[in-house]
Amino acid sequence: MNDKEELLEDSVEDDSTLELSEAEAQRKRILQIALAGVAGLALVIGGILLYRYNKQNTEKEAALKLSRIRPFYDAGQFEVALGGVSSQIRGEQVIGLMAIANQYGSAESGRLAALYAGIALSSLGRYNEAERYFDQASAASSELTKMGGIAGLASCRAQNKQFEAAAKLYEEAAAIGGKIAEEDHYKLLAALHYEKAGQKDKALTLYRSIASSQEFSDAINEAKAGIIRLGGTLD
């Protein structure tokens, strides 16, 4: 092999490495957007449901147990939040989010605990475990908890490179999010994943919907960038 051929081969290898690096950077950026949205949503939900007791003892118990472990979740101590602590409060063990979700799965606070557990597991990179808890949260009566569960499931699908399935779930979350000004956030995630799945037309439709939104949204600039990236034009 002469010098010119060696230089050409090195150039091809450099280009290939650059493409892989850019793809990995985009994947991480999309995941960060997704997890930040779900985590922020979970904090809002917690403030609404944590001390809402109904007449059923299971709901009261679940809410109380969740209130005792939540400070660890809020502090980012996810391993502790998931598994609980050995200390007791008023003679009762402080159990973790997974135990609450498992024991009180039919209660709204139990499903909220499942959402928190899914987020904590995802933050630790344990996506396969997180999926069952997001699925549990997606069955909640609370639309906020349900939306968080659906979005969490979408992030798990994306981790398994099921981009079209992830996009469809993000569209479901967006349909709920329209009621609480979260629609554009989840539409953007849906569009990004349709783009990764090679569904250009679906991605462009969502990007244009976001870009033409009358509501102020941080997603608008991302949507416009997506339109240009896919060869579309801005009106």
Backbone hydrogen bonds, N-H to C=O, Kabsch-Sander energy under -0.5 kcal/mol:
donor,donor_aa,acceptor,acceptor_aa,energy
6,E,2,N,-2.0
7,L,3,D,-2.4
8,L,4,K,-2.1
9,E,5,E,-2.3
10,D,6,E,-2.4
11,S,7,L,-2.1
12,V,8,L,-2.1
13,E,9,E,-2.2
14,D,10,D,-2.4
15,D,11,S,-2.3
16,S,12,V,-2.3
17,T,13,E,-2.3
18,L,14,D,-2.3
19,E,15,D,-2.2
20,L,16,S,-2.1
21,S,17,T,-2.3
22,E,18,L,-2.4
23,A,19,E,-2.2
24,E,20,L,-2.3
25,A,21,S,-2.2
26,Q,22,E,-2.2
27,R,23,A,-2.3
28,K,24,E,-2.3
29,R,25,A,-2.0
30,I,26,Q,-2.5
31,L,27,R,-2.1
32,Q,28,K,-2.3
33,I,29,R,-2.2
34,A,30,I,-2.3
35,L,31,L,-2.8
36,A,32,Q,-2.3
37,G,33,I,-1.9
38,V,34,A,-2.2
39,A,35,L,-2.8
40,G,36,A,-2.4
41,L,37,G,-2.0
42,A,38,V,-2.2
43,L,39,A,-1.5
44,V,40,G,-1.4
45,I,41,L,-2.4
46,G,42,A,-2.4
47,G,43,L,-1.5
48,I,44,V,-1.0
48,I,45,I,-0.8
49,L,45,I,-2.5
50,L,46,G,-1.9
52,R,49,L,-1.9
53,Y,51,Y,-1.1
60,K,56,Q,-1.8
61,E,57,N,-2.9
62,A,58,T,-2.6
63,A,59,E,-2.6
64,L,60,K,-2.1
65,K,61,E,-2.6
66,L,62,A,-2.5
67,S,63,A,-2.1
68,R,64,L,-1.1
69,I,65,K,-1.3
70,R,66,L,-2.1
72,F,69,I,-1.3
73,Y,69,I,-1.2
74,D,70,R,-3.0
75,A,71,P,-1.4
76,G,73,Y,-1.8
77,Q,72,F,-2.5
78,F,76,G,-1.7
81,A,77,Q,-2.7
82,L,78,F,-2.4
83,G,79,E,-2.1
84,G,80,V,-2.9
85,V,94,V,-2.3
89,I,92,E,-2.6
92,E,89,I,-1.5
94,V,85,V,-0.5
94,V,87,S,-1.5
95,I,93,Q,-1.1
96,G,83,G,-0.5
97,L,81,A,-2.9
98,M,82,L,-1.2
99,A,82,L,-0.5
100,I,96,G,-2.2
101,A,97,L,-2.7
102,N,98,M,-2.2
103,Q,99,A,-2.6
104,Y,100,I,-2.6
107,A,104,Y,-1.5
111,R,107,A,-2.1
112,L,108,E,-2.2
113,A,109,S,-2.2
114,A,110,G,-1.6
115,L,111,R,-1.9
116,Y,112,L,-2.5
117,A,113,A,-2.6
118,G,114,A,-2.6
119,I,115,L,-2.3
120,A,116,Y,-2.7
121,L,117,A,-2.8
122,S,118,G,-2.4
123,S,119,I,-2.5
124,L,120,A,-1.1
125,G,122,S,-1.8
126,R,121,L,-3.0
127,Y,125,G,-1.1
130,A,126,R,-2.0
131,E,127,Y,-1.7
132,R,128,N,-0.6
132,R,129,E,-0.6
133,Y,129,E,-0.7
133,Y,130,A,-0.6
134,F,130,A,-2.3
135,D,131,E,-2.4
136,Q,132,R,-1.7
137,A,133,Y,-2.3
138,S,134,F,-2.0
139,A,136,Q,-1.3
140,A,137,A,-1.8
146,K,142,S,-2.6
147,M,143,E,-2.7
148,G,144,L,-2.2
149,G,145,T,-2.3
150,I,146,K,-2.4
151,A,147,M,-2.5
152,G,148,G,-2.2
153,L,149,G,-2.4
154,A,150,I,-2.2
155,S,151,A,-1.9
156,C,152,G,-1.7
157,R,153,L,-2.4
158,A,154,A,-2.4
159,Q,155,S,-1.7
160,N,156,C,-1.3
161,K,158,A,-1.9
162,Q,157,R,-2.7
163,F,161,K,-1.3
166,A,162,Q,-2.2
167,A,163,F,-2.4
168,K,164,E,-2.1
169,L,165,A,-1.8
170,Y,166,A,-2.4
171,E,167,A,-1.9
172,E,168,K,-1.7
173,A,169,L,-2.3
174,A,170,Y,-2.2
175,A,171,E,-1.9
176,I,172,E,-1.2
177,G,173,A,-2.7
178,G,174,A,-1.2
179,K,176,I,-1.7
180,I,177,G,-1.5
182,E,177,G,-2.8
183,E,177,G,-0.9
186,Y,182,E,-1.7
187,K,183,E,-2.4
188,L,184,D,-2.4
189,L,185,H,-1.6
190,A,186,Y,-2.3
191,A,187,K,-2.8
192,L,188,L,-2.7
193,H,189,L,-1.8
194,Y,190,A,-2.4
195,E,191,A,-2.5
196,K,192,L,-1.9
197,A,193,H,-1.7
198,G,195,E,-1.4
199,Q,194,Y,-2.9
200,K,198,G,-1.4
203,A,199,Q,-2.2
204,L,200,K,-2.8
205,T,201,D,-2.2
206,L,202,K,-1.9
207,Y,203,A,-2.8
208,R,204,L,-2.8
209,S,205,T,-1.8
210,I,206,L,-2.2
211,A,207,Y,-2.6
212,S,208,R,-1.8
213,S,210,I,-1.5
220,I,217,S,-1.3
222,E,218,D,-0.6
223,A,219,A,-2.6
224,K,220,I,-2.5
225,A,221,N,-2.1
226,G,222,E,-2.0
227,I,223,A,-2.2
228,I,224,K,-2.1
229,R,225,A,-2.5
230,L,226,G,-1.7
231,G,228,I,-1.6
232,G,227,I,-3.0
